Amino acid sequence: MIKFSDGSHEHDAYLSPSKTGKGPGVIVIQEWWGLVDHIKRVCDRFADEGFTALAPDLYHGKSTKEPDEAASMMQALNIAHTEAILRKAIMTLMVNPATEGEKIGVVGFCMGGQLALFAAGSNPVIKACVNFYGIHPNVEPSYRTLSGPVLGIFAEHDDCVDPELVKAMSKELTLLGKVHEFITYPGAQHAFFNDDRPEVYDAAAAADAWKRTIRFLKENLR
């Protein structure tokens, strides 16, 4: 864990430096549960692949395993404040000695997927965005100002993400001339990538999504 400041407040984040010594930077954005062990392991997996990953704690030390509490914490998130945290996290990652290059990637899950799109539309330094089944009712990303391609990862059976919304997002990105690829995994459920949740985890879909994510980031950040 490290600390960084946005000028008025101090924040925590989990940093996993590239196992190769230096590598492209990737911001990892939490699900609605908080900065839990699963997200930290995702950072470590990125480090194993040669990236330097940073996951800012958007809930200021709080986390939960209860869906109702998680929903309340997500709804209570101050989006303007969150944008400031993400912006400073990106700057912190860029100047870290283990980060190389001037291109940053962002990967988010569930709530974090929508925030990943939001961050990518607000920070030109982000040149690759991976959205895992993103959802947040109060977050409206700016697709017009995206500076890099988008990889969208979705599940066929997802009560949180309406397939029609995914189609509409793809259509809007196409109209704006934004490069993107959306993948929907047959039979998979929302949060299928989270191996701490056996009730929804799909090993085959998760493995394929990971391969696609790594290939996408390497193609666009190196």
Disulfide bonds with the S-S distance in Angstrom:
none
